[in-house]
Each structure stands twice: as structure tokens, then as C-alpha cells.
């Protein structure tokens, strides 16, 4: 077990959760309020996607990211902001011509995917070192694009959170590190239970942990009903944890979570029950090697 466990809260994500639970924050004001609620409950990092307030669908609009970021920064909380760079990597082959993008394709150049990072300079941003099937969509992140994004993220003074969904993604991340695109110690997020990546099992978590560069801080999460079992497993295996409505909307079987704060509170309880303790935002900065805010 680590001396202190960092809790990341993934606040809203890009899945169609507003149709499933009214707890899903949609507007920039709601997303920021939910992030602050999570911080007050014990999260030291908040992972942020944004949505179109009218349609509730995922958005890449800079003004939404700016409003969320400013609201969190102006709130007085010292929580670490982690903005996503995942949107813009989805491709759906056309039915008649697979080279033509079909419905659901949102695929843009690497510079566009990190524009909000360069503009807003969060302390952390996600970088999905992964190409895999998401249903009938392909989540496509080729090495060339990843290198461009990593270089721009590094130049902006932002630490990437390397999201990996299987062991091959770890090998690609190690290559990006070796080639100088990502500074050490790199921070990894093990994303478990997403089809069709590694399962949310103790065996998969340990196998992926053992493939990481020596000394790299890491976190893990499971989706749906595996969210809280993986909290315990990650802590016992020496890692940090992630919970939040992006990955799971239930507090327990059949009981919808009233918000992100409740999910974080349950993670805090699990960590403390098994003998761990939760890191503050200041302690998390020390673990990640981030400078103090100011």
C-alpha cells in the first residue's frame, strides 16, 4: 500500500449518462459545482470533460472548458484540475465506403485535441495511449499523433496522465518516454473493464502494474459494478484510485448515486477501512512532482 492514496474523480465523461441519471452534470456551472463537491468529499484530482448544455452530448468547445476551469479555480479549492484530451479520436467506418467517416465520427488533428490544454494550462491532462474498439467505433490514437500531442502538452508545462487500457498501450507509452516525448516519472492510469480492453480483475491489474516503468506513480479504475472493488484492489496493490459518474452511476446495486461527492465519500471509506489514508491535493502534488500552485 502507498503511504497516501490519491482519489481522482471523473466528473461527467462522454457517455450518454444524462439519459440514465439526473445526477450527471451537464452545463459548465454544474460540472464545476460537481467537481468542487468531489473535492470537498476527499478527491484531490478532478478529471474534466465538457458537454453541450443544449444537447447534453460531449463537446470540445473551448469556452466550456474555460468556464469550468475558472469556476473551480475561483472557488478557493486547491483541487488539481485534469482536463481530458480524449475527444476527437473517434472514427466509424462508413457502411458503403469504409474510408468515408460514418455517423458518430469525431476525428480531428492532434493540435485541435490539445488546444484547450495550451490555452488553459491545467496541472494535469489525460493522454490516451490507446487504439481500441469502443462498440462499433474505433478510438484511434496513432503513435505519430500521440507524439505530437505529448510534445505540445510538455511544452505547455502540463503533466500527462497516460491512460492505458491494455498491456500493449503500456509498451507504446514506454516508447514515448524513451523517445523524450514524456518526462519521467510518468503517471499512468490503468483503465479496466472497458470493452474491448483489459478486464477489471485483480489479475489484469497486477499484470499491468508489473509492466509499468519502475517508480512510476499509477492509478486504476473499474467501470460500473467493478468501480468500488477496484478501489480496494488498487490500494492494496500500491496504486491510487479513480471514481466518478464518468465510470459508474450507482452507489450500490440498484441505488443511483446522488452525485460525485457520494462516490468519493464511499471511496474514502473503503480506503480507510482497509488501513489506508487519503492524500490531500497538496500531498498529491508532491507524489506527482507538481509545483505548488501560485
C-alpha positions as CSV (number, residue, x, y, z in Angstrom):
1,X,0.0,0.0,0.0
2,X,1.1,3.6,-0.6
3,X,1.5,6.0,2.3
4,X,-1.3,8.2,1.0
5,X,-3.9,7.4,-1.7
6,X,-4.8,9.9,-4.3
7,X,-8.5,9.9,-5.3
8,X,-9.4,11.2,-8.8
9,X,-13.0,12.0,-9.5
10,X,-14.0,11.6,-13.2
11,X,-16.9,14.1,-13.1
12,X,-19.0,13.6,-16.2
13,X,-17.2,11.8,-19.1
14,X,-18.7,11.5,-22.6
15,X,-21.1,8.5,-22.2
16,X,-24.9,9.1,-22.5
17,X,-25.4,9.2,-18.8
18,X,-27.7,12.2,-18.6
19,X,-30.4,9.9,-20.0
20,X,-29.8,7.5,-17.2
21,X,-29.4,9.7,-14.2
22,X,-30.2,13.3,-13.4
23,X,-27.1,13.5,-11.2
24,X,-24.9,13.8,-14.4
25,X,-23.6,17.4,-14.5
26,X,-24.1,18.9,-18.0
27,X,-23.6,22.7,-18.0
28,X,-20.2,24.2,-17.2
29,X,-21.7,25.6,-13.9
30,X,-23.0,22.1,-13.0
31,X,-19.7,20.4,-13.9
32,X,-17.7,22.9,-11.8
33,X,-20.1,22.5,-8.9
34,X,-19.8,18.7,-9.0
35,X,-16.0,18.9,-9.2
36,X,-15.9,21.2,-6.1
37,X,-18.3,18.8,-4.3
38,X,-16.0,15.9,-5.1
39,X,-13.0,17.9,-3.8
40,X,-14.8,18.7,-0.6
41,X,-15.6,14.9,-0.2
42,X,-11.9,13.9,-0.5
43,X,-10.9,14.0,-4.2
44,X,-7.5,15.7,-4.8
45,X,-7.9,15.5,-8.6
46,X,-10.9,16.2,-10.8
47,X,-10.9,14.8,-14.3
48,X,-13.0,17.1,-16.6
49,X,-14.9,16.5,-19.8
50,X,-17.4,19.1,-21.0
51,X,-20.8,18.8,-22.7
52,X,-23.1,20.9,-24.9
53,X,-25.6,22.4,-22.5
54,X,-28.4,22.2,-25.1
55,X,-27.9,18.6,-26.3
56,X,-26.1,17.2,-23.3
57,X,-23.7,15.5,-25.8
58,X,-19.9,15.6,-25.5
59,X,-18.3,18.8,-26.6
60,X,-14.8,20.1,-27.4
61,X,-15.9,23.8,-27.0
62,X,-13.0,25.9,-25.5
63,X,-15.4,28.3,-23.8
64,X,-17.0,25.4,-21.8
65,X,-13.6,24.2,-20.7
66,X,-12.6,27.8,-19.8
67,X,-15.8,28.4,-17.7
68,X,-15.4,25.1,-15.8
69,X,-11.7,25.7,-15.1
70,X,-12.3,29.3,-14.0
71,X,-15.2,28.4,-11.7
72,X,-13.1,25.7,-10.0
73,X,-10.0,28.0,-9.7
74,X,-12.1,30.8,-8.3
75,X,-13.9,28.6,-5.7
76,X,-10.9,28.6,-3.3
77,X,-10.4,24.9,-3.5
78,X,-6.8,23.7,-4.3
79,X,-8.0,20.6,-6.1
80,X,-5.8,19.5,-9.1
81,X,-7.6,20.0,-12.4
82,X,-7.1,17.3,-15.0
83,X,-8.6,18.1,-18.4
84,X,-9.3,15.4,-21.0
85,X,-7.8,15.2,-24.5
86,X,-9.8,12.2,-25.4
87,X,-12.5,13.8,-27.6
88,X,-11.7,14.0,-31.3
89,X,-10.3,10.5,-31.7
90,X,-13.4,8.5,-32.7
91,X,-13.8,7.0,-36.1
92,X,-16.7,5.0,-37.6
93,X,-16.2,3.4,-41.0
94,X,-18.9,4.2,-43.5
95,X,-21.3,1.4,-44.4
96,X,-20.7,1.7,-48.1
97,X,-17.2,3.1,-48.2
98,X,-15.2,2.3,-45.0
99,X,-12.8,5.1,-45.9
100,X,-15.6,7.6,-45.5
101,X,-16.5,8.5,-41.9
102,X,-19.8,7.3,-40.8
103,X,-22.3,8.6,-38.2
104,X,-20.5,9.1,-34.8
105,X,-17.1,10.0,-36.2
106,X,-15.4,12.9,-34.5
107,X,-11.8,12.8,-35.6
108,X,-9.7,15.9,-35.6
109,X,-6.0,16.7,-35.8
110,X,-3.7,16.5,-32.7
111,X,-3.3,20.2,-32.3
112,X,-7.0,20.7,-32.0
113,X,-7.3,18.0,-29.4
114,X,-4.8,19.8,-27.1
115,X,-5.7,23.4,-27.9
116,X,-7.6,23.9,-24.6
117,X,-4.7,22.4,-22.7
118,X,-2.3,25.0,-24.3
119,X,-4.8,27.8,-23.6
120,X,-5.9,26.9,-20.0
121,X,-2.7,25.2,-18.6
122,X,-4.3,22.7,-16.2
123,X,-1.8,20.9,-13.9
124,X,-2.6,17.5,-15.5
125,X,-4.3,16.4,-18.7
126,X,-5.2,12.9,-19.9
127,X,-3.4,11.3,-22.8
128,X,-5.0,8.1,-24.1
129,X,-2.1,5.9,-25.2
130,X,-4.7,3.6,-26.8
131,X,-6.3,2.5,-30.0
132,X,-9.2,0.1,-29.4
133,X,-12.8,-0.7,-30.3
134,X,-15.5,1.2,-28.5
135,X,-18.5,-0.7,-29.7
136,X,-18.7,-0.1,-33.4
137,X,-16.4,3.0,-33.1
138,X,-12.6,3.0,-33.2
139,X,-10.9,5.1,-30.5
140,X,-7.9,5.9,-32.7
141,X,-4.6,7.3,-31.3
142,X,-1.7,6.5,-33.6
143,X,1.9,6.9,-32.4
144,X,2.6,10.0,-34.6
145,X,-0.4,11.8,-33.2
146,X,0.4,10.8,-29.6
147,X,4.0,12.2,-30.1
148,X,2.7,15.5,-31.4
149,X,0.2,15.8,-28.5
150,X,2.8,14.8,-25.9
151,X,5.2,17.4,-27.2
152,X,2.7,20.1,-27.1
153,X,1.5,19.1,-23.6
154,X,5.0,19.1,-22.3
155,X,5.7,22.5,-23.9
156,X,2.7,23.9,-22.1
157,X,4.1,22.7,-18.7
158,X,1.3,20.2,-18.1
159,X,1.8,16.7,-16.8
160,X,0.1,14.0,-18.9
161,X,-1.9,11.2,-17.2
162,X,-1.2,8.2,-19.5
163,X,-4.5,6.3,-19.9
164,X,-3.8,2.7,-20.8
165,X,-6.4,0.1,-21.5
166,X,-4.2,-2.9,-22.1
167,X,-0.6,-4.0,-21.9
168,X,0.3,-3.0,-25.5
169,X,-0.6,0.5,-24.6
170,X,2.0,0.5,-21.8
171,X,4.6,-0.6,-24.2
172,X,3.8,2.3,-26.5
173,X,3.9,4.7,-23.6
174,X,7.3,3.4,-22.6
175,X,8.5,4.1,-26.2
176,X,7.1,7.7,-26.0
177,X,9.0,8.1,-22.7
178,X,12.2,6.7,-24.2
179,X,12.0,9.0,-27.2
180,X,11.7,12.0,-25.0
181,X,8.1,13.0,-25.6
182,X,7.1,12.4,-22.0
183,X,9.1,13.3,-18.9
184,X,9.8,10.8,-16.1
185,X,8.4,9.9,-13.7
186,X,5.4,9.4,-16.0
187,X,2.0,9.0,-14.4
188,X,-0.2,6.1,-15.6
189,X,-4.0,5.5,-15.3
190,X,-5.0,1.8,-15.7
191,X,-8.4,1.8,-17.3
192,X,-10.1,-1.5,-16.6
193,X,-13.3,-3.1,-17.7
194,X,-13.8,-1.1,-20.9
195,X,-14.7,-3.3,-23.9
196,X,-12.5,-4.4,-25.5
197,X,-9.6,-3.8,-23.2
198,X,-8.2,-5.5,-20.1
199,X,-10.8,-6.7,-17.7
200,X,-11.5,-5.2,-14.3
201,X,-9.9,-8.1,-12.4
202,X,-7.2,-8.4,-9.8
203,X,-5.1,-10.5,-12.2
204,X,-5.3,-7.8,-15.0
205,X,-4.5,-5.0,-12.6
206,X,-1.4,-6.8,-11.2
207,X,-0.2,-7.8,-14.7
208,X,-0.5,-4.2,-16.0
209,X,1.1,-2.8,-12.8
210,X,4.1,-5.0,-13.3
211,X,4.6,-3.7,-16.9
212,X,4.9,-0.1,-15.7
213,X,8.3,1.7,-15.6
214,X,9.9,1.4,-12.2
215,X,8.9,4.1,-9.8
216,X,6.0,5.4,-11.9
217,X,3.0,6.6,-9.9
218,X,-0.2,4.9,-11.1
219,X,-3.9,4.8,-10.5
220,X,-6.6,2.4,-11.6
221,X,-10.3,2.2,-12.0
222,X,-13.0,-0.2,-13.0
223,X,-16.3,0.7,-14.6
224,X,-19.9,0.0,-13.5
225,X,-20.2,-2.5,-10.7
226,X,-16.4,-3.0,-10.6
227,X,-15.7,0.6,-9.6
228,X,-15.5,0.0,-5.8
229,X,-13.9,-3.5,-5.9
230,X,-11.1,-1.9,-7.9
231,X,-10.7,0.9,-5.4
232,X,-9.8,-1.7,-2.8
233,X,-7.6,-3.7,-5.2
234,X,-5.7,-0.7,-6.5
235,X,-4.9,0.5,-2.9
236,X,-3.8,-3.0,-1.8
237,X,-1.5,-3.2,-4.9
238,X,0.2,0.1,-4.2
239,X,-1.7,2.4,-6.5
240,X,-4.1,5.3,-6.4
241,X,-7.8,5.3,-7.4
242,X,-10.4,6.9,-9.6
243,X,-14.2,7.0,-9.1
244,X,-16.9,9.2,-10.5
245,X,-20.0,9.4,-12.7
246,X,-18.0,9.0,-15.9
247,X,-17.3,5.4,-15.0
248,X,-20.3,4.4,-12.7
249,X,-23.6,5.9,-11.8
250,X,-24.5,3.6,-8.9
251,X,-23.7,4.0,-5.2
252,X,-24.6,0.4,-4.7
253,X,-26.7,-2.2,-6.6
254,X,-29.9,-0.6,-7.7
255,X,-29.2,2.7,-5.9
256,X,-28.2,5.7,-8.2
257,X,-25.5,7.9,-6.8
258,X,-26.9,11.4,-5.9
259,X,-23.7,12.9,-7.2
260,X,-20.0,12.6,-7.4
261,X,-19.5,13.6,-3.8
262,X,-21.2,10.4,-2.6
263,X,-19.0,8.2,-4.8
264,X,-15.9,9.9,-3.5
265,X,-17.1,9.5,0.1
266,X,-17.6,5.8,-0.4
267,X,-14.0,5.5,-1.9
268,X,-12.7,7.4,1.2
269,X,-14.5,4.9,3.4
270,X,-13.1,1.9,1.6
271,X,-9.5,3.2,1.7
272,X,-9.7,3.9,5.4
273,X,-11.4,0.6,6.3
274,X,-8.5,-1.3,4.7
275,X,-6.0,0.7,6.6
276,X,-5.1,3.4,4.1
277,X,-5.4,7.2,4.2
278,X,-6.4,9.8,1.6
279,X,-4.0,12.3,0.1
280,X,-4.8,16.0,0.1
281,X,-4.3,18.0,-3.0
282,X,-1.0,19.3,-1.6
283,X,0.2,15.8,-0.9
284,X,-0.9,14.7,-4.4
285,X,1.2,17.4,-5.9
286,X,4.2,16.0,-4.1
287,X,3.5,12.5,-5.3
288,X,3.2,13.6,-8.9
289,X,6.1,16.0,-8.7
290,X,3.9,19.1,-9.5
291,X,4.9,22.6,-8.3
292,X,2.8,24.2,-5.6
293,X,0.1,26.5,-7.0
294,X,0.8,30.1,-7.0
